[in-house]
Amino acid sequence: MTASAALPDPYDGSLTNPASVAVLRARPIPGGRTEVRGHATFRGVRVDVYRVDYGDRVLIGGDLPVKGVYRREDDPRLEGVSGMVDFRALDRFWLTRTTTYDEIDETTLQPGLTTRVDGRDFGVADTCGTVSEAGVPQLQLIWPGAGEPTADLAGADWMHDGYGAYTALVDRSRASVVRQVAWQAVWRDFTVTVAGIREGLALIYVPTGGVPDFDVPEITRVEDNLTSGWSAVVPVEQLSLRSWTRVDRPMGSGTTAGFVGRVRGRYALVSRPAVPRPKPGEAPVAAAGTGFVADKDQGESVTDDFFLFPQTPGHDSYWKWRAHLDANEVTDLTQVSATTTWRGETYAVEGCNDETAQVYLNRSAVDVLETTPLVYSARRVERAELPVARVPSWPYGPEGPRKRMSTAY
C-alpha cells in the first residue's frame, strides 16, 4: 500500500457527514499517524471535537449542558467545559483530517493544494478564488503534470498562467474537499517546511523564531519578519527530506470579501503598497509608483514570488504569504462583496474562516450553516480604488477580536 493510498477516499463526505465513530478515531496508518479534529453540534450548540477516547464516545468542548455529558470538567483552553458524549448525539460535523507520514519517497504527493472535480484530481491555485460577473464563486484549477490539458472538463477554459502550467475557472460548488500537502526537511541545519516545488526550486519556510542573526543570503529579509518567521527559495537537492503532512478539510464557502486580481495568471488578494510603517494610530499611506501587493493566507498555494509576512509584528505564530509585484504583473482587478441573512437581518460579509465554517458579520463570527446562502457581487475597479496594504491584528483586524454572535442554532 502506498502512502497516498493509506487513507480512505478524502472526498467521500466523511468530514461533514461521518458514518460512524471509526471515521473520527485515529487509526494505524502505514508509516504515519492520523488525527481528526473540528466542530459539530451537540443538542443544537456548536462544540469543538477533540478526539475519540474509547467506545462510541467523543471528547468535545464548549458550552455544554450538565446532562448527557460524561467526565464533565472545566476546560482552561476555552470559556466552557469539556466532556465525553455519545457519537450519535452529534451532528452537522465540520472536520479536518491531518495525517503525518514518517518518510518521503517516490509515491509521496507533491507539496501544494489539490481537489477533485468530476472524479479527477486537480491542483488548486487558491482556495478563495474569485467571483464571476454573474456572482458565482469560482475556483481556479491547475492542470496536473506537464503539457496541455488532455481530458475534457465541462465548462473549463484552460489558459496558460505564466508559471508553466494551465489553469481554468470552475464553479466552486463542483468541489467539496481540499487537500494540502507539505513536506518537512532539513536545510543548512534548519528544520523547514516545504510549501511548494517548481522547476527544481523549493519554497521553504520557518514560521517562528526570527531570522537568523548570521548571514543566510537565500532568506528573504523584510523589516516586518526579522523577529517572526522567514522563507527562502532553494534548490531541491539541498534539502534533506524527513517527513510529510497531508491535511484534508471541507472546501467551505470561500467568501472573498475584498479585492482580487490575476497575479501572472493566478488569483490572489491584492492591494497597493504602503510607505514605510506609519506612526502608531496612523492609517497606512499608499507609496508612489504603480506596484501591487498580493496576499495569501497560511496553507494557500503559493509560488516563489511570495515570502513569509507576519500578520502582526512580534507575534511569531500569525503569518501569511505576501508578494510585491510590478503593475504589469497584475490584471483583472475586481472588488468582490457578499451579503447574507442571519436571524432575519441582512449583513455585509466581512470574510470567512473555511477551516472553522464561520462567516464574519458585523465583526462577529457566525456559523455559516446558520446563515442563508451568500449572495455575491463583483465589479471591475481601477488601481486607485484598491486599499492600501496593512498588517491587521490577527485574526480580527485592527479594531480587536470578533465576538461570537451565537453558539446555538
Secondary structure, DSSP 8 states (H G I E B T S, - for coil): --GGGSS--TTSSTTTS-SSGGGTS---BTTEEEEEEEEEEETTEEEEEEEEEETTEEEEEES--STT-EEEEEETTTTEEEEEEEGGGEEEEEEEEEEEES---TTS--SEEEEEETTEEEEES-SS-EE-TTS-EEEEEE--SSSS--S--TT---EE-SSSSEEEEEEGGG--EEEEEEEEEEETTEEEEEEEEETTEEEEEE-SS-S-SS--TTB---GGGTTS-EEEEEEGGG-EEEEEEEEEEE-------EEEEEETTEEEEEEB-B-S---TT----B-SSS-EEEEE-TT----TT-EEEESSTT-TT-EEEEEEE-GGGEEEEEEEEEEEEETTEEEEEEEEETTTTEEEETTEEEEGGGS---EEEEEE--GGGS-B----STTT-TT---EES-SB-
